[in-house]
């Protein structure tokens, strides 16, 4: 059966988006949330599959710039809103959209595509590898204490309406972006995601609250959160539901977390999507009572192997030849020589003997420095062809700061 795969027209957005919502269960979003995603959608970077005049498939891409090791901000397609109608499964529609989309990304000159996966098993066959992980926490604050660094008491905290301090909070976030691989620089409009507060997403909690940390009149951090009241016969058992927090220095970071731990009538701090090396973990008295649970987050796909590997730097000098397998985008397949260090890198085609053999999926996993090539080799997914090449590459590809995706898209 023939289907029409084409770029989305703005006047088709409602039908296109309705197909997406139905594919994810059909529960309507709030008007506020729907309007935000309408505004953020880039129609000229979105595609739909049409069966006659009915939309049966969706896929979009956001124009991101992603921090990579070394601090560079690299163009990346933020793949999003992917769906296929249940009536049209197993007809190759998803493959057709992924094929069209990666060809488009290549034509735009972007070396990377990234996504978050609703089901991790889906995207590996298209060359995406899990590159960042995050941690969900549930801290028993009635039994866990924080040891804070000097200067914490010098930080002033104050409540503020989230919308009133949005610009100041966004400025803090923007200063943090170059410091950690995996963080996207937010284009205008994306700051509204941080204060989106539909009632159906409050999980029994209050409307969104915000506290800012200040020093000498400057905002140096913030925390946005809700409080879900709770009571037992023994007393209050409220939960602090942390949405997000950023800070510019250790003292501001500690002041915000101490505040969250000490909110009256609560005994738990719960949060999703925190970095694996979040500094508060080194401040707590008992990490076992923090309910840590790790899960996959950002998946990375190298659209142009040479350009992507040249865009980042490397912790230690390396000179390695990769034999890359890429069945879905054969233009990436073959041997690539990567030479790089902490100052820069070059990567180009070569006929020299390969040192390491792997697929583009493994390169995507290792790209941001959070997944070790050595661990992938231990799983049989990277083959060492020259003795010592694996250790050289594994060290070089590492990152001093764990990569992290702070929010979904």
C-alpha atoms as one frame of an Amber mdcrd trajectory, in Angstrom:
protein
   0.000   0.000   0.000   1.336   3.447  -0.946   1.686   6.170   1.693   2.702
   9.799   1.305   5.700  10.816   3.460   6.121  14.590   3.376   7.016  17.725
   5.271   4.308  18.963   7.635   2.243  21.976   6.616   1.368  24.336   9.493
  -2.378  23.952   8.832  -2.054  20.167   9.311  -0.588  20.429  12.807  -3.756
  19.621  14.772  -4.456  16.372  12.904  -0.748  15.467  13.027  -0.556  16.111
  16.773  -3.839  14.333  17.491  -2.379  11.227  15.845   0.615  11.505  18.177
  -1.559  11.877  21.283  -3.659   8.851  20.307  -0.524   6.755  19.779   0.567
   7.575  23.339  -2.748   6.543  24.887  -5.173   9.241  23.815  -5.321  11.203
  27.093  -5.828  14.880  26.172  -3.240  17.419  27.282  -4.076  20.707  28.926
  -4.607  23.605  26.548  -1.481  25.255  28.002   0.702  22.250  27.236  -0.741
  21.699  23.779  -0.215  25.332  22.848   3.400  25.221  24.041   4.197  22.227
  21.826   2.385  23.870  18.908   4.644  26.898  19.330   7.821  24.826  19.646
   7.090  22.524  16.699   9.182  23.341  13.621   6.908  22.337  10.702   9.684
  22.510   8.114  11.684  19.985  10.188   8.672  17.725  10.823   7.243  14.993
   8.632   3.994  13.089   8.481   2.806   9.928   6.795  -0.573  10.248   5.107
  -2.971   7.537   3.983  -5.190   9.569   1.704  -6.198  12.553   3.813  -5.599
  10.767   7.154  -2.392  11.251   9.129  -1.033   7.854  10.230   2.559   8.691
  11.197   4.477  11.566  12.760   8.097  12.535  13.380   9.609  15.892  14.238
  13.006  17.443  14.860  13.975  20.401  17.016  16.922  22.629  16.108  19.167
  21.919  19.076  22.735  22.818  19.896  24.167  20.174  22.208  27.182  20.510
  24.491  29.853  17.888  23.761  33.094  17.065  25.612  35.358  20.087  25.390
  32.432  22.511  25.719  31.564  23.023  22.047  27.903  23.543  21.150  27.174
  21.248  18.200  24.101  21.338  15.918  21.878  18.345  16.619  18.429  17.276
  15.512  16.266  16.688  18.582  14.121  13.860  17.227  10.671  13.988  18.774
   6.945  13.284  18.428   7.473   9.937  16.676   4.366   7.810  16.271   2.651
   5.333  13.968  -1.117   4.760  14.106  -1.991   1.338  15.535  -3.986   0.639
  12.359  -0.823   0.983  10.265   1.819  -0.924  12.194   4.258  -3.362  10.550
   4.080  -1.650   7.172   7.506   0.003   7.275   6.191   3.467   8.136   8.617
   4.060  11.018  11.552   2.941   8.893  10.455   5.254   6.097  10.268   8.215
   8.471  13.646   7.438  10.052  15.196   7.111   6.580  13.739  10.423   5.407
  14.615  12.195   8.632  18.283  11.137   8.747  18.697  12.081   5.093  17.236
  15.497   5.905  19.501  15.982   8.932  22.518  15.159   6.801  21.362  17.657
   4.165  21.021  20.350   6.866  24.696  19.811   7.710  24.060  18.629  11.267
  26.417  15.864  12.480  24.176  14.509  15.255  20.635  13.336  15.904  19.443
  12.724  19.459  16.262  11.447  21.068  14.658  10.057  24.189  13.094   6.655
  23.639   9.621   5.688  24.805  10.758   2.084  24.265  14.540   1.480  24.267
  14.342  -1.486  21.888  13.060   0.620  18.989  15.910   2.874  17.930  19.056
   0.732  18.042  18.312  -0.621  14.586  18.465   2.936  13.259  21.904   3.540
  14.779  20.979   5.305  18.033  22.917   4.343  21.167  22.129   5.159  24.807
  24.647   7.867  25.693  23.395   9.340  28.969  21.729   7.967  32.054  20.042
   9.729  34.917  18.845   8.872  38.388  15.462   9.032  40.086  15.683   9.761
  43.806  13.424   9.407  46.822  15.296  10.711  49.850  14.119  10.000  53.389
  14.852  13.463  54.745  13.718  12.461  58.232  16.861  10.300  58.489  19.317
  11.773  55.962  21.324  14.880  56.731  23.457  17.133  54.532  27.012  18.256
  55.204  27.310  21.603  53.424  30.450  23.466  52.289  31.710  26.783  53.677
  29.797  29.778  52.402  26.406  28.071  52.312  25.034  30.342  55.036  26.009
  33.400  52.980  23.521  32.490  50.259  20.150  34.233  50.534  17.044  32.283
  49.541  13.686  33.778  48.685  10.402  32.590  47.240   9.366  34.044  43.896
   6.598  33.414  41.410   8.116  31.105  38.752   7.130  33.404  35.878   8.512
  36.499  37.603  12.054  35.109  37.833  12.013  33.080  34.621  14.617  35.230
  32.877  16.985  35.092  35.846  16.622  31.317  36.139  17.171  30.886  32.416
  20.366  32.926  32.667  21.643  30.520  35.332  20.784  27.554  33.133  22.550
  29.120  30.136  25.742  29.548  32.164  25.624  25.886  33.147  25.168  24.515
  29.615  28.835  24.662  28.454  30.011  22.818  31.583  28.252  19.498  30.998
  28.003  17.322  27.853  24.466  16.433  26.862  22.875  19.724  27.873  20.998
  21.517  25.083  21.232  25.263  24.689  17.635  26.460  24.830  16.276  28.551
  21.987  13.668  31.261  22.723  10.393  29.676  23.813  11.987  26.645  25.459
  12.310  28.475  28.783   8.512  28.127  29.132   8.953  24.377  29.550  10.444
  25.031  32.989   7.303  26.714  34.295   4.724  24.564  32.525   2.338  23.566
  35.306  -0.723  21.639  34.095  -2.848  20.382  36.981  -2.902  16.815  35.668
   0.904  16.609  36.064   1.091  17.802  39.658   0.786  14.274  41.096  -1.315
  15.550  43.989   1.093  18.375  44.663   0.755  22.119  44.908   1.032  24.528
  42.009   4.642  25.025  40.972   6.758  26.926  43.480  10.152  28.543  43.023
  12.967  29.565  45.323  15.956  31.527  44.043  19.413  31.660  45.596  21.089
  35.071  45.635  24.486  36.467  46.497  25.180  40.205  46.423  21.855  40.740
  44.685  22.623  38.302  41.851  20.615  35.127  41.241  23.102  32.241  41.454
  20.671  29.339  41.556  17.067  28.242  41.682  14.817  25.311  42.532  11.333
  24.706  41.109   9.186  22.231  42.981   5.783  21.221  44.297   4.765  20.030
  47.748   2.370  17.115  48.129   0.891  17.165  51.653   0.498  13.888  53.502
  -0.359  12.736  57.008  -0.101   9.547  59.004  -1.137   8.826  62.581   2.469
   9.497  63.586   2.501  12.940  61.963   3.126  14.767  58.681   4.543  12.818
  55.728   4.609  15.413  52.973   6.697  14.998  49.814   8.756  17.637  48.006
   8.433  16.966  44.266  11.488  18.601  42.711  11.046  19.631  39.068  14.468
  21.131  38.426  17.312  22.986  40.077  20.527  24.625  38.900  23.244  26.554
  40.713  26.466  28.285  39.759  28.674  27.222  42.671  28.862  24.639  45.488
  27.505  26.945  48.196  24.421  27.923  46.198  23.841  24.285  45.262  24.069
  23.219  48.913  21.801  26.028  50.120  19.044  24.976  47.725  19.259  21.294
  48.596  19.333  22.062  52.340  16.189  24.129  51.854  14.457  21.277  50.014
  15.426  18.819  52.768  14.090  21.121  55.507  10.660  22.187  54.207   8.149
  21.962  57.060   5.705  19.034  57.217   7.668  16.966  54.685   9.824  13.858
  55.087  10.742  12.980  51.487  12.369  14.688  48.530  11.477  13.015  45.246
  12.960  13.900  41.868  13.260  12.494  38.381  16.087  12.939  35.896  19.004
  13.966  38.102  22.634  13.609  36.930  24.561  10.541  38.057  27.226  12.770
  39.641  24.836  15.288  41.234  26.884  17.035  43.982  24.266  16.523  46.713
  25.107  12.794  46.674  28.490  13.642  48.194  26.842  15.684  50.956  24.369
  13.143  52.349  24.884  11.172  55.532  23.345   7.945  54.181  23.199   7.362
  50.420  21.323   4.079  50.942  18.263   5.987  52.144  18.108   8.062  48.978
  16.237   5.504  46.828  18.437   5.826  43.761  17.217   4.260  40.504  19.127
   4.635  37.241  17.549   4.699  33.789  18.521   5.508  30.211  17.994   9.052
  28.961  19.525  10.554  25.795  20.210   8.423  22.710  22.798   9.705  20.226
  23.125   8.967  16.515  26.178  10.080  14.530  24.744  11.328  11.240  28.177
  12.287   9.879  30.878  10.242  11.627  33.809  12.424  10.602  32.192  15.756
  11.455  30.805  14.468  14.758  34.118  13.064  15.995  35.915  16.270  14.990
  33.400  18.417  16.891  34.491  17.269  20.350  37.808  17.077  22.177  39.452
  14.132  23.929  40.746  13.751  27.478  44.031  12.168  26.393  45.908  12.117
  23.077  44.715   9.403  20.723  45.353   8.198  17.216  43.005   5.370  16.351
  41.415   3.848  13.243  37.796   2.745  13.584  36.146   0.171  11.327  32.574
   1.452  11.471  29.498  -0.577  10.569  26.386   1.384   9.640  23.774  -0.639
   7.788  21.104   2.063   7.955  23.351   4.885   6.690  26.050   3.100   4.656
  27.769   6.396   3.823  29.236   6.257   7.359  30.545   2.705   6.993  34.239
   2.002   6.556  37.496   3.083   8.178  37.949   6.413   9.909  41.181   7.724
  11.443  40.595   9.882  14.518  43.475  11.952  15.874  42.759  14.212  18.800
  43.542  15.577  22.236  42.193  18.184  24.657  42.738  20.979  22.108  40.908
  19.533  19.109  40.588  16.655  16.677  40.594  15.619  13.044  38.810  12.632
  11.540  38.801  11.408   7.979  38.620   8.385   5.742  41.612   6.061   5.635
  42.777   2.801   4.111  45.027   2.027   7.095  44.441  -1.117   9.140  41.664
  -0.811  11.717  42.437  -0.670  15.448  38.868  -1.028  16.730  35.718  -2.395
  15.081  32.261  -1.294  16.168  28.940  -0.092  14.831  27.748   3.505  14.677
  25.449   2.641  17.595  28.434   2.087  19.899  30.020   5.317  18.719  26.787
   7.086  19.636  26.782   5.562  23.106  30.398   6.558  23.759  30.222   9.948
  22.071  29.405  12.146  25.087  31.863  10.415  27.396  29.420   8.757  29.755
  29.580   5.204  28.374  33.012   3.594  28.219  34.241   1.930  25.046  35.889
  -0.597  27.382  32.544  -1.543  28.920  31.043  -1.912  25.451  33.975  -4.138
  24.504  33.349  -6.264  27.596  29.817  -6.776  26.286  31.173  -7.899  22.920
  30.048  -4.768  21.098  33.530  -3.371  20.370  36.399  -5.512  19.027  40.027
  -4.584  19.668  42.156  -5.264  16.563  45.360  -3.597  17.779  46.572  -4.299
  21.309  46.331  -1.183  23.460  43.941   0.647  21.147  40.927   0.006  23.381
  42.516   1.528  26.488  43.743   4.522  24.479  40.325   5.205  23.002  38.404
   4.518  26.210  40.447   7.063  28.153  40.363   9.623  25.351  36.588   9.421
  24.916  35.887   9.913  28.636  34.473  13.060  30.215  35.444  14.667  33.510
  31.767  15.542  34.035  29.057  12.937  33.529  26.850  13.810  30.535  23.268
  14.630  31.390  20.018  15.583  29.692  18.157  17.938  32.071  14.718  17.747
  30.440  12.783  15.821  27.857  11.661  17.000  24.474
